[in-house]
């Protein structure tokens, strides 16, 4: 059943739910799958980050979220003490904010 749910990629909401349910009810395979996806999309080394191409992301953007997908990942990282995903998540968040900000105005981002 989990395979059918995630054929189009994982949403951040789904990953958060998987972590919460897996943690609360000790369902290790659900929690571990969510952790693998997060660690894949937000690697802890620069070498893994450089090797990851944008078409390999397993987390899809959720248009129903009011905040960005990356900011939700940052929240999940803090909630579950997943400190190894946070540097990559903050880097991606800042990169997105800098790009969006530079296109919104004629002023430089620095």
N, C-alpha and C positions, 0 to 999 in steps of 0.2 A: 504494500500500500504506500509506503514512504516513497518508493520509486516513482509511482504515478504522480504524487504530489509535486515532486521536484524536477520533473522532466524539463520545465522551462527555466530552471534555475531556482535559487533560494531567495526569498524575500527576507529582509532583516527581521520583520515581525515573526516569520516562521522560525528563523534561527533562534530568536529570543524565546519563543514558546518551547522549542525543542530543548533548549538549555534549562529552562525553568522546570518543565515536566520531567526531564531526565534526571535533574538534580533532586527534585522533591521526592519522586517515586523510585529512585535508584534504577532507572532504565538506561543502562550504560550505553547501549548501541545507539540510541537516539541522541544522547548527550555527546557521545564521541563523534558522531557524524557532523553535528553542528560545529564542534571544535575543529574538526578537520577542514571544513569549509572556511571557517574564519582564519585558520592558520595558513590555508592556501592563498586566500585573497589578500591577507595582510601578513606577509612573511616577516620573520624576525631578523634576517640578515640582508645586507645590501646585495649580495650575490643572488639570493633568491628573488629579491625585488627586481633586479635588472633582468633576470631570466623570465619573469612573468610578463606576458604580453596582455594587452587589454582585452583581447578576444578570449582569454582563458579564465576570466573572472566567473566565479560560480554564483556570486550574489548579484541579483538583478535589482535595478532601481525600482522602487515602489512609488508610483505616481500619487498614491493616496496619502503618503506621509507629508506632513507639513514641513518637517525639517529634512535635511538631506540624508541620504542613505548612510553616508560616511559618519555624520554626526550621531546617528542611531547606533552604528557599530562602536563608536567611541563610548557611548553610554553603556552598551552591553559589556564592553571591555572593562569598564570600571565596576559595573554591577557584579560581574563574576570574577573579578580580579585576574583578568587575562592580560597581564601587563606586557606580554611579548607582542601582542598585536597593536598596542597603542602607538608606538613610534611610527609604524607604517600608516596607521589610520590618521594620526595627526598630520603626517606629511601629505597624504592624499587630500585631507580636508583643507589644509592651507593652500595646496596647489589649486584646488577647485575655487577657493575664495579669491585667490590672486587673479586667476584667469577671468572669473566673473566680474570682479571689480575693475580690471583693466579694460574690459569691453564696455562697461557702463559709463565710464567717464573718460575724458581726455587727459586727466591727470595721471601721472605715473604712479605705480603701486608702491614705490619705495619712499 
